[in-house]
Amino acid sequence: PLDQFEVTSLLGLNAPIFGYLNLTLTNLALYSVLVLFLVVAIHYLGNNDSKLVPY
């Protein structure tokens, strides 16, 4: 049952800059970025340009 929590590499990039840089996109990072974008989108859509003290 712990196989569902396995972190897998989806996209990898080996760049010979700054020594030997290894950049990978994992399923955990993908889900985190999607949740971040969803929270920011809900914040901006729900904000409605409302001010705390109206003029």
C-alpha distance matrix in Angstrom:
0.0 3.8 5.5 6.5 8.5 10.3 14.0 15.9 19.7 21.3 25.0 26.7 30.3 32.1 35.4 38.2 39.3 39.2 38.5 35.5 33.4 29.9 28.6 25.2 23.6 19.9 17.6 17.6 21.4 21.8 20.0 22.1 25.3 24.7 24.3 27.3 29.4 28.5 29.5 32.7 33.6 33.2 35.3 38.0 38.1 38.3 40.8 43.6 46.0 46.8 48.7 48.5 52.3 53.9 57.4
3.8 0.0 3.8 5.4 5.7 7.2 10.9 13.3 17.0 19.1 22.5 24.0 27.4 29.1 32.3 34.9 35.9 35.6 35.0 32.1 30.0 26.6 25.4 22.2 20.8 17.0 15.2 14.8 18.6 19.5 18.0 19.7 23.0 22.9 22.5 25.2 27.6 27.0 27.9 30.9 32.1 32.0 33.8 36.5 37.0 37.2 39.5 42.4 44.6 45.4 47.2 47.0 50.8 52.5 55.9
5.5 3.8 0.0 3.8 5.4 5.4 9.1 10.6 14.4 16.2 19.7 21.4 25.0 26.7 30.1 32.9 34.1 34.2 33.5 30.4 28.3 24.7 23.5 20.1 18.7 15.0 13.2 13.7 17.4 17.8 16.8 19.0 21.9 21.8 22.0 24.8 26.7 26.4 27.7 30.5 31.5 31.7 33.8 36.2 36.5 37.1 39.5 42.3 44.4 45.6 47.5 47.6 51.5 53.0 56.2
6.5 5.4 3.8 0.0 3.8 5.6 8.7 10.5 14.1 15.3 19.0 21.1 24.7 26.9 30.1 33.1 34.1 34.2 33.9 30.9 28.4 24.8 23.1 19.5 17.5 13.8 11.2 11.6 15.3 15.4 13.8 16.3 19.2 18.6 18.7 21.7 23.5 22.9 24.3 27.2 28.0 28.1 30.3 32.7 33.0 33.5 36.0 38.7 40.9 42.1 44.1 44.3 48.1 49.5 52.8
8.5 5.7 5.4 3.8 0.0 3.8 6.4 9.3 12.8 14.6 18.0 19.7 23.1 25.1 28.0 31.0 31.7 31.5 31.3 28.4 25.9 22.5 20.8 17.5 15.7 11.9 9.9 9.2 13.0 13.9 12.5 14.1 17.3 17.5 17.3 19.9 22.1 21.9 22.9 25.7 26.9 27.1 28.9 31.4 32.1 32.6 34.7 37.7 39.6 40.7 42.5 42.5 46.4 48.0 51.2
10.3 7.2 5.4 5.6 3.8 0.0 3.8 6.2 9.9 12.2 15.4 16.8 20.3 22.0 25.2 28.0 29.0 29.0 28.6 25.5 23.2 19.7 18.4 15.0 13.7 10.0 8.9 9.1 12.5 13.6 13.2 15.0 17.7 18.3 18.7 21.0 23.1 23.4 24.6 27.0 28.3 29.0 30.7 33.0 33.8 34.6 36.6 39.5 41.3 42.7 44.4 44.7 48.5 50.0 53.2
14.0 10.9 9.1 8.7 6.4 3.8 0.0 3.8 6.8 9.4 12.3 13.5 16.8 18.7 21.7 24.6 25.5 25.5 25.2 22.2 19.7 16.2 14.7 11.3 10.1 6.5 6.2 6.5 9.3 10.8 11.2 12.6 15.0 16.1 16.9 18.7 20.8 21.6 22.9 24.9 26.3 27.4 28.9 30.9 32.0 33.1 34.8 37.7 39.3 40.9 42.5 42.9 46.7 48.2 51.2
15.9 13.3 10.6 10.5 9.3 6.2 3.8 0.0 3.8 6.3 9.4 10.8 14.4 16.5 19.8 22.8 24.1 24.7 24.3 21.0 18.6 14.8 13.3 9.7 8.7 5.5 5.9 8.1 10.0 10.7 12.0 14.0 15.6 16.5 18.1 19.9 21.3 22.4 24.2 25.9 27.0 28.4 30.2 31.8 32.8 34.2 36.0 38.6 40.2 42.1 43.9 44.6 48.3 49.6 52.5
19.7 17.0 14.4 14.1 12.8 9.9 6.8 3.8 0.0 3.8 5.9 7.0 10.7 12.9 16.2 19.4 20.7 21.6 21.4 18.0 15.5 11.7 10.1 6.4 5.9 4.4 6.7 9.1 9.6 10.2 12.6 14.2 14.9 16.3 18.5 19.7 20.8 22.4 24.4 25.5 26.6 28.5 30.1 31.3 32.6 34.3 35.9 38.4 39.7 41.8 43.6 44.5 48.2 49.4 52.0
21.3 19.1 16.2 15.3 14.6 12.2 9.4 6.3 3.8 0.0 3.8 6.9 10.5 13.5 16.5 20.1 21.3 22.7 22.8 19.5 16.8 13.2 10.9 7.3 5.6 5.2 6.5 9.8 9.7 8.9 11.8 13.9 13.8 14.7 17.4 18.7 19.2 20.8 23.2 24.1 24.8 26.9 28.7 29.6 30.6 32.7 34.3 36.6 38.0 40.3 42.3 43.5 47.1 48.1 50.6
25.0 22.5 19.7 19.0 18.0 15.4 12.3 9.4 5.9 3.8 0.0 3.8 7.0 10.4 13.1 16.7 18.0 19.7 20.1 16.8 14.0 10.8 8.4 5.5 5.0 7.0 9.4 12.1 10.8 10.3 13.8 15.2 14.4 15.8 18.9 19.5 19.6 21.8 24.1 24.5 25.3 27.8 29.4 29.9 31.1 33.4 34.8 36.9 38.0 40.6 42.4 43.8 47.3 48.2 50.5
26.7 24.0 21.4 21.1 19.7 16.8 13.5 10.8 7.0 6.9 3.8 0.0 3.8 6.7 9.8 13.2 14.8 16.5 16.5 13.1 10.7 7.4 5.8 4.2 6.3 8.7 11.9 14.0 12.5 12.9 16.4 17.2 16.5 18.5 21.3 21.5 21.9 24.5 26.4 26.6 27.7 30.3 31.5 32.0 33.6 35.9 36.9 39.2 40.0 42.6 44.2 45.4 48.9 49.9 52.2
30.3 27.4 25.0 24.7 23.1 20.3 16.8 14.4 10.7 10.5 7.0 3.8 0.0 3.8 6.2 9.8 11.3 13.5 13.7 10.5 8.2 5.9 5.1 6.1 8.8 11.8 15.2 16.8 14.7 15.3 19.0 19.3 18.1 20.5 23.3 22.9 23.2 26.1 27.9 27.6 28.8 31.7 32.6 32.8 34.7 37.0 37.8 39.9 40.4 43.1 44.5 45.9 49.2 50.3 52.3
32.1 29.1 26.7 26.9 25.1 22.0 18.7 16.5 12.9 13.5 10.4 6.7 3.8 0.0 3.8 6.7 9.0 11.1 10.6 7.2 5.9 4.7 6.3 8.4 11.8 14.5 18.0 19.4 17.4 18.6 22.1 22.1 21.2 23.8 26.4 25.8 26.4 29.4 31.0 30.6 32.0 34.9 35.6 35.9 37.9 40.2 40.7 43.0 43.3 45.9 47.2 48.4 51.7 52.9 54.8
35.4 32.3 30.1 30.1 28.0 25.2 21.7 19.8 16.2 16.5 13.1 9.8 6.2 3.8 0.0 3.8 5.5 8.4 8.6 6.1 5.1 6.3 7.8 10.8 14.0 17.0 20.6 21.6 19.2 20.4 24.0 23.5 22.2 25.1 27.6 26.6 27.0 30.3 31.6 30.8 32.4 35.5 35.8 35.8 38.1 40.4 40.6 42.8 42.8 45.5 46.6 47.9 51.0 52.2 53.9
38.2 34.9 32.9 33.1 31.0 28.0 24.6 22.8 19.4 20.1 16.7 13.2 9.8 6.7 3.8 0.0 3.8 6.8 6.1 4.8 6.1 8.6 10.9 14.2 17.5 20.4 24.1 24.9 22.5 24.0 27.5 26.8 25.7 28.6 31.1 29.8 30.4 33.7 34.9 34.0 35.7 38.8 38.9 38.9 41.3 43.6 43.6 45.8 45.6 48.3 49.2 50.5 53.5 54.7 56.3
39.3 35.9 34.1 34.1 31.7 29.0 25.5 24.1 20.7 21.3 18.0 14.8 11.3 9.0 5.5 3.8 0.0 3.8 5.4 5.9 6.1 9.5 11.2 14.8 17.9 21.0 24.6 24.9 22.2 23.8 27.2 26.1 24.7 28.0 30.1 28.5 29.1 32.6 33.5 32.3 34.2 37.3 37.1 37.0 39.7 41.9 41.6 43.8 43.4 46.0 46.6 47.9 50.8 52.1 53.6
39.2 35.6 34.2 34.2 31.5 29.0 25.5 24.7 21.6 22.7 19.7 16.5 13.5 11.1 8.4 6.8 3.8 0.0 3.8 6.0 6.3 10.0 12.0 15.7 18.8 21.5 25.1 24.9 22.2 24.4 27.5 26.0 24.9 28.4 30.2 28.3 29.4 32.9 33.3 32.2 34.5 37.4 36.9 37.0 39.9 41.9 41.4 43.9 43.3 45.7 46.0 47.0 49.9 51.5 53.0
38.5 35.0 33.5 33.9 31.3 28.6 25.2 24.3 21.4 22.8 20.1 16.5 13.7 10.6 8.6 6.1 5.4 3.8 0.0 3.8 6.2 9.7 12.6 16.0 19.5 21.9 25.6 25.6 23.4 25.6 28.7 27.5 26.8 30.2 32.0 30.5 31.7 35.0 35.6 34.8 37.1 39.9 39.6 39.9 42.7 44.6 44.3 46.8 46.4 48.8 49.2 50.1 53.1 54.7 56.3
35.5 32.1 30.4 30.9 28.4 25.5 22.2 21.0 18.0 19.5 16.8 13.1 10.5 7.2 6.1 4.8 5.9 6.0 3.8 0.0 3.8 6.5 9.9 13.0 16.6 18.9 22.7 23.0 21.0 23.1 26.3 25.5 24.9 28.1 30.1 29.0 30.1 33.3 34.2 33.6 35.7 38.4 38.5 38.9 41.4 43.4 43.5 46.0 45.9 48.3 49.0 49.9 53.1 54.6 56.4
33.4 30.0 28.3 28.4 25.9 23.2 19.7 18.6 15.5 16.8 14.0 10.7 8.2 5.9 5.1 6.1 6.1 6.3 6.2 3.8 0.0 3.8 6.4 9.9 13.3 15.8 19.6 19.7 17.5 19.6 22.8 21.8 21.1 24.4 26.4 25.2 26.3 29.5 30.4 29.8 31.9 34.6 34.7 35.1 37.7 39.6 39.7 42.2 42.2 44.6 45.4 46.3 49.5 51.0 52.9
29.9 26.6 24.7 24.8 22.5 19.7 16.2 14.8 11.7 13.2 10.8 7.4 5.9 4.7 6.3 8.6 9.5 10.0 9.7 6.5 3.8 0.0 3.8 6.5 10.2 12.4 16.2 16.7 14.8 16.8 20.0 19.5 19.1 22.1 24.2 23.5 24.6 27.6 28.7 28.5 30.4 33.0 33.5 34.1 36.3 38.3 38.7 41.3 41.6 43.9 44.9 45.9 49.2 50.7 52.8
28.6 25.4 23.5 23.1 20.8 18.4 14.7 13.3 10.1 10.9 8.4 5.8 5.1 6.3 7.8 10.9 11.2 12.0 12.6 9.9 6.4 3.8 0.0 3.8 6.9 9.8 13.4 14.0 11.6 13.3 16.7 16.2 15.5 18.4 20.6 19.9 20.9 23.9 25.1 24.9 26.7 29.4 29.9 30.5 32.6 34.6 35.2 37.7 38.0 40.5 41.6 42.7 46.1 47.4 49.5
25.2 22.2 20.1 19.5 17.5 15.0 11.3 9.7 6.4 7.3 5.5 4.2 6.1 8.4 10.8 14.2 14.8 15.7 16.0 13.0 9.9 6.5 3.8 0.0 3.8 6.2 9.9 11.0 9.2 10.6 13.9 14.0 13.7 16.3 18.6 18.5 19.5 22.1 23.6 23.9 25.4 27.9 28.8 29.6 31.5 33.4 34.3 36.8 37.6 39.9 41.3 42.4 45.9 47.1 49.5
23.6 20.8 18.7 17.5 15.7 13.7 10.1 8.7 5.9 5.6 5.0 6.3 8.8 11.8 14.0 17.5 17.9 18.8 19.5 16.6 13.3 10.2 6.9 3.8 0.0 3.8 6.9 8.2 6.2 6.9 10.3 10.9 10.5 12.7 15.2 15.4 16.3 18.6 20.4 20.9 22.2 24.6 25.8 26.6 28.2 30.2 31.3 33.8 34.8 37.1 38.7 39.8 43.4 44.5 47.0
19.9 17.0 15.0 13.8 11.9 10.0 6.5 5.5 4.4 5.2 7.0 8.7 11.8 14.5 17.0 20.4 21.0 21.5 21.9 18.9 15.8 12.4 9.8 6.2 3.8 0.0 3.8 5.3 5.2 6.3 8.7 9.9 10.8 12.4 14.4 15.4 16.8 18.5 20.2 21.3 22.6 24.5 25.9 27.3 28.6 30.2 31.7 34.3 35.6 37.6 39.3 40.2 43.8 45.1 47.8
17.6 15.2 13.2 11.2 9.9 8.9 6.2 5.9 6.7 6.5 9.4 11.9 15.2 18.0 20.6 24.1 24.6 25.1 25.6 22.7 19.6 16.2 13.4 9.9 6.9 3.8 0.0 3.8 5.5 5.0 6.2 8.6 10.0 10.6 12.3 14.2 15.5 16.5 18.4 20.1 21.1 22.5 24.3 25.9 26.9 28.3 30.2 32.7 34.4 36.3 38.2 39.0 42.7 43.9 46.8
17.6 14.8 13.7 11.6 9.2 9.1 6.5 8.1 9.1 9.8 12.1 14.0 16.8 19.4 21.6 24.9 24.9 24.9 25.6 23.0 19.7 16.7 14.0 11.0 8.2 5.3 3.8 0.0 3.8 5.4 5.3 6.2 8.7 10.0 10.7 12.3 14.4 15.4 16.6 18.4 20.0 21.2 22.6 24.5 25.8 26.8 28.5 31.3 32.8 34.5 36.1 36.7 40.4 41.9 44.8
21.4 18.6 17.4 15.3 13.0 12.5 9.3 10.0 9.6 9.7 10.8 12.5 14.7 17.4 19.2 22.5 22.2 22.2 23.4 21.0 17.5 14.8 11.6 9.2 6.2 5.2 5.5 3.8 0.0 3.8 5.5 5.0 6.2 8.6 9.9 10.5 12.3 14.2 15.3 16.5 18.2 20.0 21.1 22.6 24.2 25.6 26.9 29.7 30.8 32.7 34.3 35.0 38.7 40.1 42.8
21.8 19.5 17.8 15.4 13.9 13.6 10.8 10.7 10.2 8.9 10.3 12.9 15.3 18.6 20.4 24.0 23.8 24.4 25.6 23.1 19.6 16.8 13.3 10.6 6.9 6.3 5.0 5.4 3.8 0.0 3.8 5.4 5.3 6.2 8.7 9.9 10.8 12.3 14.4 15.5 16.5 18.4 20.1 21.3 22.4 24.2 25.8 28.3 29.7 31.8 33.7 34.8 38.4 39.5 42.2
20.0 18.0 16.8 13.8 12.5 13.2 11.2 12.0 12.6 11.8 13.8 16.4 19.0 22.1 24.0 27.5 27.2 27.5 28.7 26.3 22.8 20.0 16.7 13.9 10.3 8.7 6.2 5.3 5.5 3.8 0.0 3.8 5.5 5.1 6.2 8.6 10.0 10.5 12.3 14.3 15.3 16.4 18.3 20.1 20.9 22.2 24.1 26.7 28.5 30.2 32.2 33.1 36.8 37.9 40.9
22.1 19.7 19.0 16.3 14.1 15.0 12.6 14.0 14.2 13.9 15.2 17.2 19.3 22.1 23.5 26.8 26.1 26.0 27.5 25.5 21.8 19.5 16.2 14.0 10.9 9.9 8.6 6.2 5.0 5.4 3.8 0.0 3.8 5.5 5.2 6.2 8.7 9.9 10.6 12.3 14.2 15.4 16.5 18.5 19.9 21.0 22.4 25.3 26.7 28.3 30.0 30.6 34.4 35.7 38.6
25.3 23.0 21.9 19.2 17.3 17.7 15.0 15.6 14.9 13.8 14.4 16.5 18.1 21.2 22.2 25.7 24.7 24.9 26.8 24.9 21.1 19.1 15.5 13.7 10.5 10.8 10.0 8.7 6.2 5.3 5.5 3.8 0.0 3.8 5.5 5.0 6.2 8.5 9.9 10.6 12.2 14.2 15.3 16.5 18.2 19.8 21.0 23.6 24.9 26.9 28.7 29.7 33.3 34.4 37.1
24.7 22.9 21.8 18.6 17.5 18.3 16.1 16.5 16.3 14.7 15.8 18.5 20.5 23.8 25.1 28.6 28.0 28.4 30.2 28.1 24.4 22.1 18.4 16.3 12.7 12.4 10.6 10.0 8.6 6.2 5.1 5.5 3.8 0.0 3.8 5.4 5.2 6.1 8.7 10.0 10.5 12.3 14.2 15.4 16.3 18.0 19.8 22.2 23.9 26.0 28.2 29.4 33.0 33.8 36.6
24.3 22.5 22.0 18.7 17.3 18.7 16.9 18.1 18.5 17.4 18.9 21.3 23.3 26.4 27.6 31.1 30.1 30.2 32.0 30.1 26.4 24.2 20.6 18.6 15.2 14.4 12.3 10.7 9.9 8.7 6.2 5.2 5.5 3.8 0.0 3.8 5.5 5.0 6.1 8.6 9.8 10.5 12.2 14.3 15.2 16.2 18.0 20.8 22.6 24.2 26.2 27.0 30.7 31.8 34.9
27.3 25.2 24.8 21.7 19.9 21.0 18.7 19.9 19.7 18.7 19.5 21.5 22.9 25.8 26.6 29.8 28.5 28.3 30.5 29.0 25.2 23.5 19.9 18.5 15.4 15.4 14.2 12.3 10.5 9.9 8.6 6.2 5.0 5.4 3.8 0.0 3.8 5.4 5.2 6.2 8.5 10.0 10.6 12.4 14.2 15.3 16.4 19.4 20.6 22.3 24.0 24.9 28.6 29.8 32.6
29.4 27.6 26.7 23.5 22.1 23.1 20.8 21.3 20.8 19.2 19.6 21.9 23.2 26.4 27.0 30.4 29.1 29.4 31.7 30.1 26.3 24.6 20.9 19.5 16.3 16.8 15.5 14.4 12.3 10.8 10.0 8.7 6.2 5.2 5.5 3.8 0.0 3.8 5.5 5.2 6.0 8.5 9.8 10.5 12.0 13.9 15.2 17.6 19.0 21.2 23.3 24.7 28.2 29.0 31.6
28.5 27.0 26.4 22.9 21.9 23.4 21.6 22.4 22.4 20.8 21.8 24.5 26.1 29.4 30.3 33.7 32.6 32.9 35.0 33.3 29.5 27.6 23.9 22.1 18.6 18.5 16.5 15.4 14.2 12.3 10.5 9.9 8.5 6.1 5.0 5.4 3.8 0.0 3.8 5.5 5.1 6.1 8.5 10.0 10.5 11.9 14.0 16.4 18.4 20.2 22.7 23.9 27.5 28.2 31.1
29.5 27.9 27.7 24.3 22.9 24.6 22.9 24.2 24.4 23.2 24.1 26.4 27.9 31.0 31.6 34.9 33.5 33.3 35.6 34.2 30.4 28.7 25.1 23.6 20.4 20.2 18.4 16.6 15.3 14.4 12.3 10.6 9.9 8.7 6.1 5.2 5.5 3.8 0.0 3.8 5.5 5.2 6.1 8.7 10.0 10.4 12.0 15.0 16.7 18.1 20.1 21.0 24.7 25.7 28.8
32.7 30.9 30.5 27.2 25.7 27.0 24.9 25.9 25.5 24.1 24.5 26.6 27.6 30.6 30.8 34.0 32.3 32.2 34.8 33.6 29.8 28.5 24.9 23.9 20.9 21.3 20.1 18.4 16.5 15.5 14.3 12.3 10.6 10.0 8.6 6.2 5.2 5.5 3.8 0.0 3.8 5.5 5.0 6.2 8.6 9.8 10.5 13.3 14.4 16.3 18.2 19.6 23.1 24.0 26.7
33.6 32.1 31.5 28.0 26.9 28.3 26.3 27.0 26.6 24.8 25.3 27.7 28.8 32.0 32.4 35.7 34.2 34.5 37.1 35.7 31.9 30.4 26.7 25.4 22.2 22.6 21.1 20.0 18.2 16.5 15.3 14.2 12.2 10.5 9.8 8.5 6.0 5.1 5.5 3.8 0.0 3.8 5.3 5.2 6.0 8.4 9.8 11.8 13.6 15.9 18.4 20.2 23.6 23.9 26.6
33.2 32.0 31.7 28.1 27.1 29.0 27.4 28.4 28.5 26.9 27.8 30.3 31.7 34.9 35.5 38.8 37.3 37.4 39.9 38.4 34.6 33.0 29.4 27.9 24.6 24.5 22.5 21.2 20.0 18.4 16.4 15.4 14.2 12.3 10.5 10.0 8.5 6.1 5.2 5.5 3.8 0.0 3.8 5.5 5.1 5.8 8.3 10.6 13.1 14.5 17.2 18.6 22.1 22.5 25.5
35.3 33.8 33.8 30.3 28.9 30.7 28.9 30.2 30.1 28.7 29.4 31.5 32.6 35.6 35.8 38.9 37.1 36.9 39.6 38.5 34.7 33.5 29.9 28.8 25.8 25.9 24.3 22.6 21.1 20.1 18.3 16.5 15.3 14.2 12.2 10.6 9.8 8.5 6.1 5.0 5.3 3.8 0.0 3.8 5.6 5.2 5.9 9.1 10.7 12.0 14.2 15.4 19.0 19.7 22.8
38.0 36.5 36.2 32.7 31.4 33.0 30.9 31.8 31.3 29.6 29.9 32.0 32.8 35.9 35.8 38.9 37.0 37.0 39.9 38.9 35.1 34.1 30.5 29.6 26.6 27.3 25.9 24.5 22.6 21.3 20.1 18.5 16.5 15.4 14.3 12.4 10.5 10.0 8.7 6.2 5.2 5.5 3.8 0.0 3.8 5.5 5.2 7.2 8.5 10.8 13.3 15.4 18.6 18.8 21.4
38.1 37.0 36.5 33.0 32.1 33.8 32.0 32.8 32.6 30.6 31.1 33.6 34.7 37.9 38.1 41.3 39.7 39.9 42.7 41.4 37.7 36.3 32.6 31.5 28.2 28.6 26.9 25.8 24.2 22.4 20.9 19.9 18.2 16.3 15.2 14.2 12.0 10.5 10.0 8.6 6.0 5.1 5.6 3.8 0.0 3.8 5.6 6.3 9.0 11.1 14.3 16.5 19.6 19.2 21.9
38.3 37.2 37.1 33.5 32.6 34.6 33.1 34.2 34.3 32.7 33.4 35.9 37.0 40.2 40.4 43.6 41.9 41.9 44.6 43.4 39.6 38.3 34.6 33.4 30.2 30.2 28.3 26.8 25.6 24.2 22.2 21.0 19.8 18.0 16.2 15.3 13.9 11.9 10.4 9.8 8.4 5.8 5.2 5.5 3.8 0.0 3.8 5.5 8.6 9.3 12.5 14.1 17.2 17.2 20.4
40.8 39.5 39.5 36.0 34.7 36.6 34.8 36.0 35.9 34.3 34.8 36.9 37.8 40.7 40.6 43.6 41.6 41.4 44.3 43.5 39.7 38.7 35.2 34.3 31.3 31.7 30.2 28.5 26.9 25.8 24.1 22.4 21.0 19.8 18.0 16.4 15.2 14.0 12.0 10.5 9.8 8.3 5.9 5.2 5.6 3.8 0.0 3.8 5.4 6.2 9.1 11.0 14.1 14.2 17.3
43.6 42.4 42.3 38.7 37.7 39.5 37.7 38.6 38.4 36.6 36.9 39.2 39.9 43.0 42.8 45.8 43.8 43.9 46.8 46.0 42.2 41.3 37.7 36.8 33.8 34.3 32.7 31.3 29.7 28.3 26.7 25.3 23.6 22.2 20.8 19.4 17.6 16.4 15.0 13.3 11.8 10.6 9.1 7.2 6.3 5.5 3.8 0.0 3.8 5.3 9.0 11.7 14.1 13.2 15.8
46.0 44.6 44.4 40.9 39.6 41.3 39.3 40.2 39.7 38.0 38.0 40.0 40.4 43.3 42.8 45.6 43.4 43.3 46.4 45.9 42.2 41.6 38.0 37.6 34.8 35.6 34.4 32.8 30.8 29.7 28.5 26.7 24.9 23.9 22.6 20.6 19.0 18.4 16.7 14.4 13.6 13.1 10.7 8.5 9.0 8.6 5.4 3.8 0.0 3.8 6.5 9.9 11.9 11.0 13.2
46.8 45.4 45.6 42.1 40.7 42.7 40.9 42.1 41.8 40.3 40.6 42.6 43.1 45.9 45.5 48.3 46.0 45.7 48.8 48.3 44.6 43.9 40.5 39.9 37.1 37.6 36.3 34.5 32.7 31.8 30.2 28.3 26.9 26.0 24.2 22.3 21.2 20.2 18.1 16.3 15.9 14.5 12.0 10.8 11.1 9.3 6.2 5.3 3.8 0.0 3.8 6.7 8.8 8.1 11.1
48.7 47.2 47.5 44.1 42.5 44.4 42.5 43.9 43.6 42.3 42.4 44.2 44.5 47.2 46.6 49.2 46.6 46.0 49.2 49.0 45.4 44.9 41.6 41.3 38.7 39.3 38.2 36.1 34.3 33.7 32.2 30.0 28.7 28.2 26.2 24.0 23.3 22.7 20.1 18.2 18.4 17.2 14.2 13.3 14.3 12.5 9.1 9.0 6.5 3.8 0.0 3.8 5.5 5.8 8.8
48.5 47.0 47.6 44.3 42.5 44.7 42.9 44.6 44.5 43.5 43.8 45.4 45.9 48.4 47.9 50.5 47.9 47.0 50.1 49.9 46.3 45.9 42.7 42.4 39.8 40.2 39.0 36.7 35.0 34.8 33.1 30.6 29.7 29.4 27.0 24.9 24.7 23.9 21.0 19.6 20.2 18.6 15.4 15.4 16.5 14.1 11.0 11.7 9.9 6.7 3.8 0.0 3.8 6.4 9.7
52.3 50.8 51.5 48.1 46.4 48.5 46.7 48.3 48.2 47.1 47.3 48.9 49.2 51.7 51.0 53.5 50.8 49.9 53.1 53.1 49.5 49.2 46.1 45.9 43.4 43.8 42.7 40.4 38.7 38.4 36.8 34.4 33.3 33.0 30.7 28.6 28.2 27.5 24.7 23.1 23.6 22.1 19.0 18.6 19.6 17.2 14.1 14.1 11.9 8.8 5.5 3.8 0.0 3.8 6.6
53.9 52.5 53.0 49.5 48.0 50.0 48.2 49.6 49.4 48.1 48.2 49.9 50.3 52.9 52.2 54.7 52.1 51.5 54.7 54.6 51.0 50.7 47.4 47.1 44.5 45.1 43.9 41.9 40.1 39.5 37.9 35.7 34.4 33.8 31.8 29.8 29.0 28.2 25.7 24.0 23.9 22.5 19.7 18.8 19.2 17.2 14.2 13.2 11.0 8.1 5.8 6.4 3.8 0.0 3.8
57.4 55.9 56.2 52.8 51.2 53.2 51.2 52.5 52.0 50.6 50.5 52.2 52.3 54.8 53.9 56.3 53.6 53.0 56.3 56.4 52.9 52.8 49.5 49.5 47.0 47.8 46.8 44.8 42.8 42.2 40.9 38.6 37.1 36.6 34.9 32.6 31.6 31.1 28.8 26.7 26.6 25.5 22.8 21.4 21.9 20.4 17.3 15.8 13.2 11.1 8.8 9.7 6.6 3.8 0.0
